[in-house]
Amino acid sequence: MIDLTAFRDDIGRSDRVCVRGGGTRWGVGGDDAGVRSVSAPVGVEAFEPAEMTVTVGAGTTLAALSAVLAEHGQEVAIDGPVNSTVGGALMVGRNPLRRGRLGEVADVLLQADCVGADGAVFTAGGPTVKNVTGYDLCRLLVGSLGTLALVGRVILRTRPLPEAFAWMSGAVETRKAVGALYRPATVLWDGIATTVRVEGYGDDVNEEVGRLQTLGMVPTGEPLLPKEWDRWTGVLPVGGILEVGAGVVHRPDAPEAGKVAVGVRALGERMRDSFDPTRRLNPGRDPHRVSA
């Protein structure tokens, strides 16, 4: 069993504190330099393949979790760089590249056991997929960069791994490529070529690959995307790649900070005041600075 008592005691009740995972996206939304850091619990506590849920410590790496789930042909709709942790990926809140099939990261979190700014443990959400009790705090936590609560243990929704998949690319109009497919997992456009990932049952994947080949597309490996990301503004930056349908642009250079509507920022500050009025949790972070 994962011990949240030790996690709670590490966080304490008064000084400024942050949780550090793998540090793979440590600069997102600011920097907590000089703030005392703690580590979230690690390990898979329970996995119910038939129920398609898994209970895991937030400090567990995505690679370790994926290895456990893959033994039963399942996965979760979370991804991130090498050494990323479950909690870190949820707090950054970036949707998976395969969002077309996996869905959004906010939908994967069913329950979160957290420590609040007052040092007390509380639970958001519930352990079942059809949970409808209370406020949807889990969605609020995703993408919050740990500014509302520090997450120690989570229950995640799992999905079946695809039987087969293929990456295809070619100088084909995106609308034609998408029109030939049922539901592509990923659609990318670099200004010239369209690249797609199709996945599912083997026979279905083979049929869709055949359609794309008829359009002039050829098999390719998974594309290497630029590190930075931004919102789609209608203009593709030099060296950028657009996630079609997601509104996300991968770009080689850091984007300019986007403007946040006054009302949106005011609402965010009111929410943060409710959870952490003294700003002791991840004080150097601002979720509004996240570009996409």
Backbone hydrogen bonds, N-H to C=O, Kabsch-Sander energy under -0.5 kcal/mol:
donor,donor_aa,acceptor,acceptor_aa,energy
4,L,2,I,-0.9
7,F,3,D,-0.8
8,R,4,L,-2.8
9,D,5,T,-2.6
10,D,6,A,-2.2
11,I,7,F,-1.7
12,G,8,R,-2.1
17,V,280,R,-3.0
18,C,36,R,-2.2
20,R,38,V,-2.3
21,G,19,V,-0.5
26,W,23,G,-0.9
28,V,25,R,-1.8
30,G,27,G,-1.6
31,D,284,G,-0.9
35,V,32,D,-2.0
36,R,16,R,-0.9
38,V,18,C,-2.3
45,E,43,G,-0.7
45,E,55,T,-1.8
46,A,55,T,-1.6
48,E,53,T,-2.7
52,M,48,E,-1.6
53,T,48,E,-1.3
54,V,156,L,-1.8
55,T,46,A,-3.6
56,V,54,V,-0.5
56,V,154,V,-2.6
57,G,43,G,-3.0
58,A,152,G,-2.4
59,G,41,P,-2.9
60,T,57,G,-1.8
62,L,84,S,-2.6
65,L,61,T,-2.1
66,S,62,L,-2.8
67,A,63,A,-1.9
68,V,64,A,-1.5
69,L,65,L,-2.4
70,A,66,S,-2.7
71,E,67,A,-0.9
71,E,68,V,-0.5
72,H,69,L,-1.8
73,G,70,A,-1.7
74,Q,69,L,-2.0
75,E,159,R,-2.4
78,I,76,V,-1.9
84,S,81,P,-2.0
86,V,60,T,-2.8
87,G,58,A,-3.1
89,A,85,T,-2.4
90,L,86,V,-2.1
91,M,87,G,-2.5
92,V,88,G,-2.2
93,G,89,A,-2.1
94,R,89,A,-0.5
99,R,96,P,-1.2
100,G,185,A,-1.9
101,R,98,R,-1.8
102,L,98,R,-2.7
103,G,99,R,-2.0
107,D,104,E,-1.4
108,V,105,V,-1.3
109,L,105,V,-0.7
110,L,108,V,-0.7
110,L,155,I,-2.6
111,Q,155,I,-1.6
112,A,124,A,-2.6
113,D,153,R,-3.4
114,C,112,A,-0.7
114,C,122,F,-3.1
115,V,150,L,-2.3
116,G,120,A,-2.7
117,A,275,F,-0.7
119,G,116,G,-2.0
122,F,114,C,-2.4
124,A,112,A,-2.7
126,G,110,L,-1.7
131,N,128,T,-1.4
137,L,135,Y,-2.0
140,L,136,D,-0.9
141,L,137,L,-2.1
142,V,138,C,-1.8
143,G,90,L,-1.9
144,S,141,L,-2.3
145,L,91,M,-1.9
147,T,144,S,-1.5
150,L,115,V,-2.5
151,V,149,A,-0.6
152,G,113,D,-2.6
153,R,113,D,-1.6
154,V,56,V,-2.6
155,I,111,Q,-2.6
156,L,54,V,-2.9
156,L,154,V,-0.5
157,R,108,V,-2.8
158,T,52,M,-2.4
159,R,75,E,-2.9
161,L,73,G,-2.9
164,A,200,G,-2.2
166,A,198,V,-2.4
167,W,220,T,-0.5
168,M,196,V,-2.7
169,S,218,V,-2.5
170,G,194,T,-1.7
172,V,170,G,-2.4
176,K,173,E,-0.6
177,A,173,E,-2.0
178,V,174,T,-2.8
179,G,175,R,-1.9
180,A,176,K,-0.9
180,A,177,A,-0.8
181,L,178,V,-1.6
185,A,197,R,-2.1
186,T,197,R,-1.2
188,L,195,T,-3.3
189,W,242,L,-1.7
190,D,193,A,-1.8
194,T,170,G,-2.9
195,T,188,L,-2.5
196,V,168,M,-2.9
197,R,186,T,-2.0
198,V,166,A,-2.6
200,G,164,A,-2.3
205,V,201,Y,-2.5
206,N,202,G,-2.4
207,E,203,D,-2.0
208,E,204,D,-2.3
209,V,205,V,-2.7
210,G,206,N,-1.9
211,R,207,E,-1.7
212,L,208,E,-2.2
213,Q,209,V,-2.4
214,T,210,G,-1.6
215,L,211,R,-1.1
216,G,212,L,-0.5
216,G,213,Q,-1.0
217,M,212,L,-2.4
218,V,169,S,-2.9
220,T,167,W,-2.3
225,L,223,P,-0.8
228,E,251,R,-1.3
230,D,249,V,-2.2
232,W,247,G,-2.0
240,G,237,P,-2.5
241,I,250,H,-2.5
242,L,189,W,-2.9
243,E,248,V,-3.2
244,V,187,V,-2.1
244,V,242,L,-1.0
246,A,243,E,-1.8
247,G,243,E,-1.1
248,V,243,E,-0.8
249,V,230,D,-2.9
250,H,241,I,-3.2
251,R,228,E,-2.2
251,R,249,V,-0.5
265,R,261,A,-2.5
266,A,262,V,-2.4
267,L,263,G,-2.1
268,G,264,V,-2.3
269,E,265,R,-2.5
270,R,266,A,-2.1
271,M,267,L,-2.1
272,R,268,G,-2.3
273,D,269,E,-2.5
274,S,270,R,-1.6
275,F,271,M,-1.6
276,D,272,R,-3.6
279,R,276,D,-1.5
282,N,17,V,-2.7
282,N,280,R,-0.6
285,R,282,N,-1.9
286,D,29,G,-2.5
289,R,286,D,-2.3
290,V,287,P,-1.4
